[in-house]
Amino acid sequence: MAKIWLRDIKDHLNQEVWLKGWVFNKRGSKKIQFIELRDGTMVVQGIVTINDSNQETWDVCSELTQESSIEIRAQVVEHPKSVSGCELIIKEIKVIQIAVDFPITKKEHGPDFLLKRRHLWLRSRLQRSIMHVRSQIIKALHNFFHEKNYTHMDSPILTGTIGEEGSTLFSTEYFDKGNAYLAQTGQLYLEASCAALGKVYCFGPTFRAEKSKTRRHLTEFWMLEAEVAFNNNEDNMDLQEEMFKYVVQHVIDTCPLQLKSLGRKVEDLQKFIQPFAKLSYDDAVDRLHEKGSKIVRGKDLGAEDEVMLTQDYEMPVFIYNYPKSCKAFYMKKDPNNSERVLCSDLLVPGYGEVIGASQREDDLETLTQNIIDFGLNPESFDWYLDLRKYGTFEHSGFGIGLERTVSVITGVKHIRETIPFPRMMTHIEP
């Protein structure tokens, strides 16, 4: 008999099937036993009685423990109140393995205990729901850009150039070439791809050696970055807004059961589909001062400032045109204010920054001086400066953090739960 996955169980109503999976939970009395069977696609309840099976099956069921792997023969019957719409009348159980003393039980466990057992923690209902939503977010991002005829490009993980801050680089020896670095961003390489193909994006892991223990930081995370030729800063914000709304709607449409498991209300997510707000950096600082923030004008917004600022909004809000002094060297100077650059951060209420973006500096002399002012060696950026020598052009791009997006959409408070195996300052195992 062909293998059947639990997600397809409703296609086999009133049929007898063989299923394989794990015991997610078990309870019972003297006359009836209930098994929650999971196979990675869904959890479905099975019922064991001696009348429907036999004494041997009853005895085998009595010995099953949490996470034991089994094969069962069962009749699929309708159960309108269950998530799957079905339940299983179990006829026979074959044990693959009896799990002994599974360490993660129903009692409360601390985060450190769970992180050290992340390989097992992933089996829990909430963690499976988060990973399913993550997968659908990835699918939605790819779909969005493919539907708009973007070319998916791959940027290198090992690089000889610095994309963000030198103090947050992971370095390694690279043969006789000196140090190489784990990529902080694929942006610089994506700009080269953009000059060749017009509309491009990359999607991959990035690394920041930032000594931070906040709920919003990982040392290894995934980021989608897009770059568009002949787009200015306004065009860039319009693209981000359209993309983010597309992703949220896709999750609403494809993950209703997972969102319910996570306690995430669809009506709250629908607020992220209404038109986004926009606020200049200087207006944002004025508003923060009115709220009692101690932020110094000219400094970047901190996490507390971002949360405070978004309390006035139900929808995401763009903060645009930050001071040049607190942003990266590649951002284009605002022609109306030399102390500001053409950029934006997308802040989500209750969370903070999810997307960072800018129009790129396209003038060769200005960019060269920016690199020097940033304390970097222009010779290390010869190839990047070539993009301004040979057909320079107006262009803009952005990066959206996958894990932060998962956190926003699922409502999970700590980013460590949004990636299968989190890498943080304090954790590199399992």
Secondary structure per residue as TSV (DSSP state, phi and psi in degrees):
chain	resnum	aa	ss	phi	psi
A	1	M	-	360.0	135.3
A	2	A	-	-65.1	147.2
A	3	K	-	-67.1	138.1
A	4	I	-	-118.3	131.7
A	5	W	-	-90.3	148.3
A	6	L	G	-62.4	-29.8
A	7	R	G	-63.5	-21.6
A	8	D	G	-101.4	12.3
A	9	I	G	-62.8	-30.9
A	10	K	G	-67.9	-19.8
A	11	D	G	-72.8	-5.7
A	12	H	G	-123.3	31.8
A	13	L	T	-56.1	136.0
A	14	N	T	65.6	18.2
A	15	Q	-	-111.6	158.2
A	16	E	E	-96.6	130.0
A	17	V	E	-134.4	160.7
A	18	W	E	-104.8	135.1
A	19	L	E	-133.1	148.6
A	20	K	E	-122.2	144.9
A	21	G	E	177.2	-158.5
A	22	W	E	-123.8	152.0
A	23	V	E	-79.7	108.8
A	24	F	E	-80.7	-37.3
A	25	N	E	-160.0	157.1
A	26	K	E	-149.5	140.2
A	27	R	E	-151.4	169.8
A	28	G	E	171.0	-176.6
A	29	S	-	-136.7	-161.7
A	30	K	S	-73.1	-21.2
A	31	K	S	-114.9	-15.0
A	32	I	-	-147.2	141.6
A	33	Q	E	-126.4	142.8
A	34	F	E	-117.0	130.2
A	35	I	E	-117.1	128.0
A	36	E	E	-92.3	112.7
A	37	L	E	-99.9	131.5
A	38	R	E	-123.8	148.0
A	39	D	-	-132.5	15.5
A	40	G	S	97.3	-20.9
A	41	T	S	-102.9	-26.8
A	42	M	-	-169.9	167.2
A	43	V	E	-116.6	127.7
A	44	V	E	-129.5	139.1
A	45	Q	E	-82.4	137.2
A	46	G	E	-118.6	148.4
A	47	I	E	-117.3	133.4
A	48	V	E	-120.5	124.5
A	49	T	-	-134.7	156.5
A	50	I	T	-65.7	-35.1
A	51	N	T	-63.3	-37.5
A	52	D	T	-85.8	-16.5
A	53	S	S	-128.9	-112.7
A	54	N	-	-165.4	176.9
A	55	Q	H	-62.8	-38.3
A	56	E	H	-62.2	-45.4
A	57	T	H	-63.9	-40.7
A	58	W	H	-59.1	-44.9
A	59	D	H	-66.6	-41.0
A	60	V	H	-61.7	-44.3
A	61	C	H	-59.7	-38.2
A	62	S	H	-62.5	-27.3
A	63	E	H	-87.6	-10.9
A	64	L	-	-68.4	144.7
A	65	T	-	-123.4	167.8
A	66	Q	T	-56.1	129.4
A	67	E	T	73.4	11.2
A	68	S	-	-63.6	141.6
A	69	S	E	-96.7	133.3
A	70	I	E	-142.9	165.1
A	71	E	E	-124.1	134.1
A	72	I	E	-129.9	150.2
A	73	R	E	-107.8	127.1
A	74	A	E	-149.8	155.6
A	75	Q	E	-92.8	129.3
A	76	V	E	-88.3	121.9
A	77	V	E	-126.0	158.7
A	78	E	E	-75.6	141.0
A	79	H	-	-147.4	88.5
A	80	P	T	-56.9	-26.5
A	81	K	T	-83.2	-11.7
A	82	S	S	-83.9	158.9
A	83	V	S	-60.5	-40.2
A	84	S	S	-81.4	-16.2
A	85	G	S	82.6	4.6
A	86	C	E	-139.8	165.9
A	87	E	E	-144.3	171.4
A	88	L	E	-117.0	128.6
A	89	I	E	-94.9	104.2
A	90	I	E	-79.1	128.9
A	91	K	E	-102.1	-33.2
A	92	E	E	-153.6	144.0
A	93	I	E	-127.8	128.3
A	94	K	E	-112.9	124.4
A	95	V	E	-83.1	128.7
A	96	I	E	-90.1	-47.8
A	97	Q	E	-158.3	139.5
A	98	I	-	-90.2	117.8
A	99	A	-	-77.9	136.7
A	100	V	-	-111.0	122.7
A	101	D	-	54.2	55.7
A	102	F	-	-56.9	126.6
A	103	P	S	-73.3	-22.3
A	104	I	-	-99.8	107.7
A	105	T	-	-109.0	-172.2
A	106	K	S	-73.9	-14.9
A	107	K	S	-70.4	164.3
A	108	E	-	-71.7	130.9
A	109	H	-	-119.4	145.1
A	110	G	-	-73.9	160.2
A	111	P	H	-62.0	-36.2
A	112	D	H	-67.1	-41.0
A	113	F	H	-58.8	-44.6
A	114	L	H	-71.5	-38.7
A	115	L	H	-63.9	-38.0
A	116	K	H	-69.3	-18.1
A	117	R	T	-118.2	34.9
A	118	R	H	-57.8	-34.5
A	119	H	H	-61.9	-23.0
A	120	L	H	-101.8	-32.0
A	121	W	H	-61.3	-30.1
A	122	L	T	-59.1	-19.6
A	123	R	T	-77.5	-11.8
A	124	S	S	-70.2	157.9
A	125	R	H	-59.5	-46.5
A	126	L	H	-66.7	-42.7
A	127	Q	H	-65.7	-37.5
A	128	R	H	-64.6	-38.9
A	129	S	H	-63.9	-43.1
A	130	I	H	-62.0	-44.3
A	131	M	H	-66.3	-34.1
A	132	H	H	-66.4	-44.0
A	133	V	H	-62.5	-42.3
A	134	R	H	-56.4	-45.9
A	135	S	H	-60.9	-40.7
A	136	Q	H	-71.1	-32.1
A	137	I	H	-64.4	-44.0
A	138	I	H	-60.0	-45.4
A	139	K	H	-60.4	-44.0
A	140	A	H	-63.3	-41.3
A	141	L	H	-61.9	-47.2
A	142	H	H	-61.5	-45.0
A	143	N	H	-59.8	-43.6
A	144	F	H	-57.2	-48.9
A	145	F	H	-75.1	-32.7
A	146	H	H	-68.2	-38.1
A	147	E	H	-64.0	-26.6
A	148	K	T	-96.9	12.9
A	149	N	T	63.2	37.4
A	150	Y	-	-82.5	152.8
A	151	T	E	-98.8	126.6
A	152	H	E	-81.0	118.3
A	153	M	-	-114.2	153.6
A	154	D	-	-107.6	129.7
A	155	S	-	-101.9	153.8
A	156	P	-	-70.6	148.5
A	157	I	S	-83.7	-38.9
A	158	L	E	-93.8	129.6
A	159	T	E	-141.9	154.8
A	160	G	S	-101.3	-3.1
A	161	T	S	-115.3	157.4
A	162	I	-	-99.9	128.5
A	163	G	S	-97.6	-28.5
A	164	E	S	-126.6	-118.7
A	165	E	-	-95.7	134.5
A	166	G	G	-64.9	-24.6
A	167	S	G	-75.1	-11.5
A	168	T	G	-114.1	29.7
A	169	L	-	-94.8	139.2
A	170	F	-	-92.4	124.1
A	171	S	E	-114.6	155.8
A	172	T	E	-149.5	152.0
A	173	E	E	-70.8	137.4
A	174	Y	-	-122.8	86.5
A	175	F	T	50.1	-127.1
A	176	D	T	-101.5	17.9
A	177	K	S	-94.8	1.7
A	178	G	-	89.3	-145.9
A	179	N	E	-85.7	141.6
A	180	A	E	-116.9	163.7
A	181	Y	E	-129.3	146.1
A	182	L	E	-72.8	134.3
A	183	A	-	-61.1	131.5
A	184	Q	S	-87.0	-23.3
A	185	T	-	-164.1	153.0
A	186	G	S	-96.8	6.5
A	187	Q	H	-57.8	-48.5
A	188	L	H	-60.8	-40.5
A	189	Y	H	-71.9	-31.6
A	190	L	H	-68.6	-31.5
A	191	E	H	-63.0	-40.0
A	192	A	H	-64.5	-40.4
A	193	S	H	-65.0	-37.7
A	194	C	H	-62.1	-38.6
A	195	A	H	-66.5	-22.9
A	196	A	H	-90.7	-36.0
A	197	L	H	-125.0	-2.7
A	198	G	S	85.1	-62.1
A	199	K	E	-126.9	113.4
A	200	V	E	-138.1	160.4
A	201	Y	E	-149.7	155.4
A	202	C	E	-130.0	159.6
A	203	F	E	-149.6	111.9
A	204	G	E	-169.3	-177.9
A	205	P	E	-75.4	145.3
A	206	T	E	-133.5	161.7
A	207	F	E	-135.7	135.6
A	208	R	-	-135.6	118.5
A	209	A	-	-84.8	55.4
A	210	E	-	-94.8	124.6
A	211	K	-	-82.0	70.8
A	212	S	-	-125.5	139.6
A	213	K	-	-115.4	20.0
A	214	T	S	-75.2	166.8
A	215	R	T	-71.3	-5.5
A	216	R	T	-109.8	6.7
A	217	H	-	-121.8	137.3
A	218	L	-	-129.8	153.3
A	219	T	S	-85.2	-19.9
A	220	E	E	-131.7	123.2
A	221	F	E	-147.8	167.8
A	222	W	E	-105.5	141.3
A	223	M	E	-141.4	134.5
A	224	L	E	-96.8	132.6
A	225	E	E	-125.7	138.8
A	226	A	E	-125.1	149.5
A	227	E	E	-142.4	133.8
A	228	V	E	-132.6	125.9
A	229	A	E	-69.8	139.4
A	230	F	T	65.0	25.1
A	231	N	-	-103.2	135.7
A	232	N	-	-97.9	-173.4
A	233	N	H	-64.1	-37.1
A	234	E	H	-66.9	-44.6
A	235	D	H	-57.7	-39.5
A	236	N	H	-62.6	-44.1
A	237	M	H	-65.8	-38.2
A	238	D	H	-61.5	-41.4
A	239	L	H	-65.0	-44.0
A	240	Q	H	-61.5	-43.4
A	241	E	H	-62.5	-45.6
A	242	E	H	-61.9	-42.4
A	243	M	H	-64.9	-47.4
A	244	F	H	-63.1	-42.1
A	245	K	H	-63.3	-39.6
A	246	Y	H	-60.2	-44.6
A	247	V	H	-65.5	-45.9
A	248	V	H	-60.9	-45.0
A	249	Q	H	-63.9	-38.4
A	250	H	H	-61.8	-42.1
A	251	V	H	-67.1	-41.4
A	252	I	H	-57.8	-41.2
A	253	D	H	-74.8	-33.1
A	254	T	H	-106.9	-13.4
A	255	C	-	-126.0	43.0
A	256	P	H	-62.6	-39.6
A	257	L	H	-69.0	-40.2
A	258	Q	H	-67.3	-41.7
A	259	L	H	-63.2	-38.1
A	260	K	H	-64.9	-42.9
A	261	S	H	-60.2	-35.1
A	262	L	T	-84.8	-4.3
A	263	G	T	72.5	24.0
A	264	R	-	-94.2	118.1
A	265	K	-	-80.8	130.6
A	266	V	H	-60.6	-37.7
A	267	E	H	-62.8	-29.2
A	268	D	H	-71.2	-40.4
A	269	L	H	-67.5	-32.6
A	270	Q	H	-65.0	-20.3
A	271	K	G	-65.5	-23.7
A	272	F	G	-81.1	-0.9
A	273	I	G	-101.2	-9.7
A	274	Q	S	-77.4	164.2
A	275	P	-	-53.4	136.4
A	276	F	-	-76.7	153.0
A	277	A	E	-88.6	159.4
A	278	K	E	-135.0	138.9
A	279	L	E	-147.6	128.3
A	280	S	E	-68.4	157.3
A	281	Y	H	-55.5	-45.7
A	282	D	H	-66.5	-38.4
A	283	D	H	-67.0	-35.2
A	284	A	H	-64.1	-42.7
A	285	V	H	-63.4	-42.5
A	286	D	H	-58.1	-44.1
A	287	R	H	-66.6	-39.0
A	288	L	H	-65.2	-40.0
A	289	H	H	-61.6	-38.7
A	290	E	H	-63.6	-28.9
A	291	K	T	-87.3	-3.8
A	292	G	T	100.6	5.8
A	293	S	-	-68.9	148.2
A	294	K	-	-96.5	11.8
A	295	I	-	-56.1	137.8
A	296	V	-	-93.1	127.6
A	297	R	T	-58.8	131.0
A	298	G	T	107.0	-15.7
A	299	K	S	-96.9	156.4
A	300	D	-	-69.5	155.2
A	301	L	-	-73.1	135.8
A	302	G	-	-87.1	171.5
A	303	A	H	-59.7	-40.9
A	304	E	H	-66.6	-36.5
A	305	D	H	-64.8	-41.4
A	306	E	H	-63.1	-44.1
A	307	V	H	-66.1	-42.7
A	308	M	H	-60.7	-41.5
A	309	L	H	-67.3	-37.6
A	310	T	H	-82.9	-2.3
A	311	Q	T	-63.5	-21.7
A	312	D	T	-85.5	-2.6
A	313	Y	-	-125.1	147.7
A	314	E	S	-95.3	-27.4
A	315	M	S	-102.9	164.3
A	316	P	-	-60.7	155.5
A	317	V	E	-135.1	134.4
A	318	F	E	-86.3	128.4
A	319	I	E	-104.1	121.2
A	320	Y	E	-123.1	157.3
A	321	N	-	59.9	68.4
A	322	Y	-	-76.0	166.5
A	323	P	B	-63.6	142.7
A	324	K	G	-58.6	-34.5
A	325	S	G	-65.4	-19.7
A	326	C	G	-114.7	12.8
A	327	K	S	-124.9	173.1
A	328	A	-	-73.8	162.3
A	329	F	T	-67.1	-22.0
A	330	Y	T	-87.7	-1.0
A	331	M	B	-81.7	140.3
A	332	K	-	-77.2	137.2
A	333	K	E	-66.2	137.9
A	334	D	E	-67.9	119.9
A	335	P	T	-62.6	-19.0
A	336	N	T	-96.2	-8.2
A	337	N	E	-157.8	105.5
A	338	S	E	-65.6	-14.1
A	339	E	E	-89.9	-3.5
A	340	R	E	-119.3	155.8
A	341	V	E	-121.4	156.4
A	342	L	S	-82.8	95.7
A	343	C	E	-152.1	174.3
A	344	S	E	-156.8	152.4
A	345	D	E	-121.6	135.9
A	346	L	E	-97.3	117.9
A	347	L	E	-105.0	138.1
A	348	V	E	-110.1	132.2
A	349	P	T	-52.1	133.3
A	350	G	T	80.6	-5.5
A	351	Y	T	-126.3	-57.4
A	352	G	E	120.7	-150.7
A	353	E	E	-69.3	133.5
A	354	V	E	-120.7	-33.0
A	355	I	E	-128.5	136.9
A	356	G	E	-116.6	138.8
A	357	A	E	-150.7	162.1
A	358	S	E	-166.8	159.7
A	359	Q	E	-83.5	139.0
A	360	R	B	-90.2	146.3
A	361	E	-	-67.2	121.5
A	362	D	-	-107.3	-0.5
A	363	D	-	-91.1	126.4
A	364	L	H	-60.0	-50.7
A	365	E	H	-64.5	-43.0
A	366	T	H	-64.0	-44.0
A	367	L	H	-64.9	-41.5
A	368	T	H	-59.7	-43.7
A	369	Q	H	-67.5	-37.2
A	370	N	H	-60.1	-41.1
A	371	I	H	-62.6	-43.3
A	372	I	H	-63.7	-45.9
A	373	D	H	-63.1	-25.5
A	374	F	T	-81.7	-4.0
A	375	G	T	84.1	22.7
A	376	L	-	-111.1	163.0
A	377	N	-	-93.7	117.1
A	378	P	G	-57.4	-27.6
A	379	E	G	-63.5	-27.5
A	380	S	G	-72.8	-13.1
A	381	F	G	-115.3	23.0
A	382	D	H	-53.0	-47.6
A	383	W	H	-64.7	-35.6
A	384	Y	H	-70.1	-39.1
A	385	L	H	-69.0	-25.0
A	386	D	H	-57.4	-30.9
A	387	L	H	-63.8	-23.8
A	388	R	H	-93.3	-15.7
A	389	K	H	-83.9	-34.5
A	390	Y	S	-117.6	81.6
A	391	G	S	83.8	49.1
A	392	T	-	-58.4	152.9
A	393	F	-	-158.1	153.1
A	394	E	-	-67.9	131.2
A	395	H	E	-157.9	155.8
A	396	S	E	-142.8	159.5
A	397	G	E	-162.3	178.7
A	398	F	E	-156.4	166.8
A	399	G	E	-131.4	131.3
A	400	I	E	-115.2	125.0
A	401	G	E	-75.6	122.4
A	402	L	H	-62.6	-48.8
A	403	E	H	-65.0	-37.5
A	404	R	H	-65.6	-37.6
A	405	T	H	-65.4	-42.4
A	406	V	H	-60.7	-42.7
A	407	S	H	-62.0	-44.3
A	408	V	H	-62.4	-46.4
A	409	I	H	-75.7	-36.4
A	410	T	H	-84.1	-20.3
A	411	G	-	82.5	8.0
A	412	V	-	-67.8	133.7
A	413	K	S	-80.0	-31.1
A	414	H	S	-116.5	130.8
A	415	I	G	-65.0	-19.7
A	416	R	G	-62.3	-21.1
A	417	E	G	-88.5	-2.3
A	418	T	G	-99.9	0.9
A	419	I	S	-130.1	142.3
A	420	P	S	-53.6	-49.1
A	421	F	S	-132.1	91.6
A	422	P	-	-67.0	140.6
A	423	R	-	-114.0	116.2
A	424	M	B	-130.1	173.4
A	425	M	T	-54.9	-32.3
A	426	T	T	-104.7	-3.1
A	427	H	B	-140.2	128.1
A	428	I	-	-133.0	5.5
A	429	E	-	-126.4	150.4
A	430	P	-	-79.6	360.0
